Amino acid sequence: MFRKTILATVFVCAPMPAFSEEMNEQKQFSLGIASFSTVIQADTYYGSEDDDFSGFAIFGTGAVNDNVGFRFTYANQSHEEDSNLDLTVLEGSLIAGTGLATTGFKAYGSVGIFSETLKYNGYSEEYDFTGLMLGGGIGYNWNPVSLEFWINFRDGSDYEDFGGGNVEVVAASGGLGLSARF
């Protein structure tokens, strides 16, 4: 009886090293879609005003190794209260953290740039905003897919210039995304 238990244990545990090697396999690229939002809060003499945009994004991530990577995001969003006001966003980030390429939990900080275009449907005039951003994210990598949430805090100086000088602006963007890993 004791021998059968040992033999059964050996047969059950024999595939474990191969399985654990598969779990630690690095997948360095992912491509996915996200629910994406941008919030711009302006404080003036008259009070505070929020502009909230939401929509979908396409994003791609490349991991140099398990600790360093890069991300590009393209998003098309509409204003929450005025559907004629559209915001198109491009973001590029250098990300650094842990678990970027392997299966399991991941967390990272980021530094990057953004460029966005604000347009009102029916008018030809557009407004462009660019600047630096700092952010971070958390998520989980399974073998074929990844789920993550990230947020970026943006430089508000272009928004302040657009608002006419005596405006303090805080801006942020973020997404909840699902991507395929390969």
C-alpha positions as CSV (number, residue, x, y, z in Angstrom):
1,M,0.0,0.0,0.0
2,F,2.8,2.4,0.9
3,R,4.5,1.7,-2.4
4,K,1.4,2.4,-4.4
5,T,1.0,5.7,-2.6
6,I,4.6,6.6,-3.4
7,L,4.2,5.6,-7.0
8,A,1.0,7.5,-7.4
9,T,2.6,10.6,-5.8
10,V,5.6,10.4,-8.3
11,F,3.3,10.1,-11.3
12,V,1.1,13.0,-10.1
13,C,4.1,15.3,-9.3
14,A,6.3,14.3,-12.3
15,P,4.6,16.9,-14.6
16,M,4.9,19.7,-12.1
17,P,8.4,21.0,-13.2
18,A,7.2,21.2,-16.8
19,F,4.0,23.0,-15.6
20,S,5.9,25.5,-13.4
21,E,8.3,26.2,-16.3
22,E,5.3,27.0,-18.5
23,M,3.9,29.3,-15.8
24,N,7.2,31.2,-15.7
25,E,7.4,31.5,-19.4
26,Q,7.8,35.2,-20.4
27,K,5.4,36.7,-22.9
28,Q,6.7,40.0,-23.9
29,F,3.9,41.5,-25.9
30,S,0.2,42.2,-25.4
31,L,-2.4,43.9,-27.4
32,G,-5.8,44.8,-26.0
33,I,-8.9,47.0,-25.6
34,A,-9.8,49.1,-22.6
35,S,-12.6,51.2,-21.1
36,F,-10.7,54.6,-21.0
37,S,-11.5,57.9,-19.3
38,T,-10.0,61.3,-19.1
39,V,-11.0,63.8,-16.3
40,I,-10.0,67.5,-16.5
41,Q,-10.8,69.6,-13.4
42,A,-10.4,73.4,-13.6
43,D,-10.5,75.6,-10.6
44,T,-11.3,79.2,-11.3
45,Y,-12.5,82.3,-9.3
46,Y,-16.0,81.1,-9.9
47,G,-15.6,77.6,-8.6
48,S,-14.6,74.2,-9.9
49,E,-15.6,72.6,-13.2
50,D,-15.1,69.0,-14.4
51,D,-14.9,67.8,-17.9
52,D,-15.3,64.0,-18.1
53,F,-14.6,62.0,-21.2
54,S,-15.0,58.3,-21.7
55,G,-14.7,55.8,-24.5
56,F,-12.7,52.8,-25.7
57,A,-9.0,52.5,-26.2
58,I,-6.6,50.2,-28.0
59,F,-3.3,49.6,-26.3
60,G,-0.2,47.6,-26.8
61,T,2.5,46.8,-24.3
62,G,6.0,45.5,-24.8
63,A,8.1,44.1,-22.0
64,V,11.9,44.3,-22.4
65,N,12.1,42.0,-19.3
66,D,10.0,41.3,-16.2
67,N,10.8,44.8,-14.8
68,V,10.9,47.2,-17.8
69,G,8.5,47.8,-20.6
70,F,6.7,50.4,-22.8
71,R,3.0,51.1,-23.7
72,F,1.2,52.9,-26.4
73,T,-2.5,53.8,-26.2
74,Y,-4.9,55.3,-28.7
75,A,-8.3,56.3,-27.4
76,N,-11.4,58.0,-28.9
77,Q,-13.7,59.5,-26.2
78,S,-16.9,61.6,-26.0
79,H,-17.8,64.2,-23.4
80,E,-20.1,62.8,-20.7
81,E,-22.6,65.7,-21.0
82,D,-22.2,66.8,-24.6
83,S,-21.8,64.0,-27.1
84,N,-20.7,66.4,-29.8
85,L,-17.5,67.1,-28.0
86,D,-14.9,64.5,-28.9
87,L,-11.4,63.8,-27.5
88,T,-8.8,61.8,-29.3
89,V,-5.8,60.7,-27.2
90,L,-2.4,59.2,-27.9
91,E,-0.2,58.2,-25.0
92,G,3.3,56.6,-24.8
93,S,4.8,55.4,-21.5
94,L,7.9,53.8,-20.2
95,I,6.8,51.4,-17.4
96,A,8.9,49.9,-14.7
97,G,7.8,47.5,-12.0
98,T,7.5,43.8,-11.4
99,G,5.7,40.9,-13.2
100,L,5.4,42.6,-16.6
101,A,6.3,39.6,-18.7
102,T,5.6,36.5,-16.5
103,T,2.4,35.0,-15.3
104,G,1.0,36.4,-12.0
105,F,0.5,39.7,-10.3
106,K,2.1,42.8,-11.8
107,A,2.5,46.4,-10.5
108,Y,4.3,49.3,-12.2
109,G,5.0,53.0,-12.3
110,S,5.2,54.9,-15.5
111,V,6.5,58.1,-17.1
112,G,5.4,59.2,-20.5
113,I,3.9,61.8,-22.8
114,F,0.4,62.4,-24.1
115,S,-1.1,64.2,-27.1
116,E,-4.8,64.8,-27.5
117,T,-7.1,66.7,-29.8
118,L,-10.3,68.3,-28.7
119,K,-13.0,68.8,-31.4
120,Y,-16.6,69.9,-31.5
121,N,-18.6,68.0,-34.2
122,G,-19.8,70.5,-36.8
123,Y,-16.9,72.9,-36.4
124,S,-13.5,72.7,-38.1
125,E,-11.5,74.2,-35.3
126,E,-9.5,71.8,-33.1
127,Y,-7.5,72.3,-29.9
128,D,-4.3,70.2,-29.2
129,F,-2.9,69.5,-25.8
130,T,0.4,67.8,-25.1
131,G,2.6,67.2,-22.1
132,L,4.2,64.8,-19.6
133,M,2.4,62.3,-17.4
134,L,3.3,60.2,-14.4
135,G,1.3,57.1,-13.4
136,G,1.0,53.6,-12.3
137,G,-1.0,50.4,-12.6
138,I,-1.7,47.0,-11.2
139,G,-3.0,43.8,-12.9
140,Y,-2.7,40.1,-13.3
141,N,-1.2,38.1,-16.2
142,W,-2.6,34.7,-17.0
143,N,-0.9,32.7,-19.7
144,P,-3.0,33.9,-22.7
145,V,-4.5,37.1,-21.3
146,S,-3.9,40.1,-19.0
147,L,-6.3,42.2,-17.0
148,E,-5.1,45.6,-15.6
149,F,-6.0,49.0,-14.3
150,W,-3.8,52.0,-14.8
151,I,-4.0,55.8,-14.1
152,N,-1.8,58.7,-15.4
153,F,-1.7,62.2,-13.9
154,R,-1.0,64.7,-16.6
155,D,0.8,68.1,-16.8
156,G,-2.0,70.7,-16.8
157,S,-0.1,73.6,-18.3
158,D,-1.6,73.4,-21.9
159,Y,-5.1,73.2,-20.3
160,E,-4.3,76.2,-18.2
161,D,-3.2,78.2,-21.2
162,F,-6.4,77.2,-23.0
163,G,-8.4,78.4,-20.0
164,G,-7.0,81.9,-20.1
165,G,-4.4,82.1,-17.4
166,N,-6.1,82.3,-14.0
167,V,-7.1,78.7,-14.0
168,E,-5.5,75.8,-12.1
169,V,-6.0,72.5,-13.9
170,V,-5.6,68.9,-12.7
171,A,-5.9,66.2,-15.4
172,A,-5.8,62.4,-15.3
173,S,-6.5,59.5,-17.6
174,G,-6.9,55.9,-16.9
175,G,-8.1,52.6,-18.2
176,L,-9.3,49.1,-17.3
177,G,-8.0,46.8,-20.0
178,L,-8.1,43.2,-21.2
179,S,-5.3,42.1,-23.6
180,A,-4.0,39.1,-25.3
181,R,-0.4,38.1,-24.4
182,F,2.0,36.6,-26.9
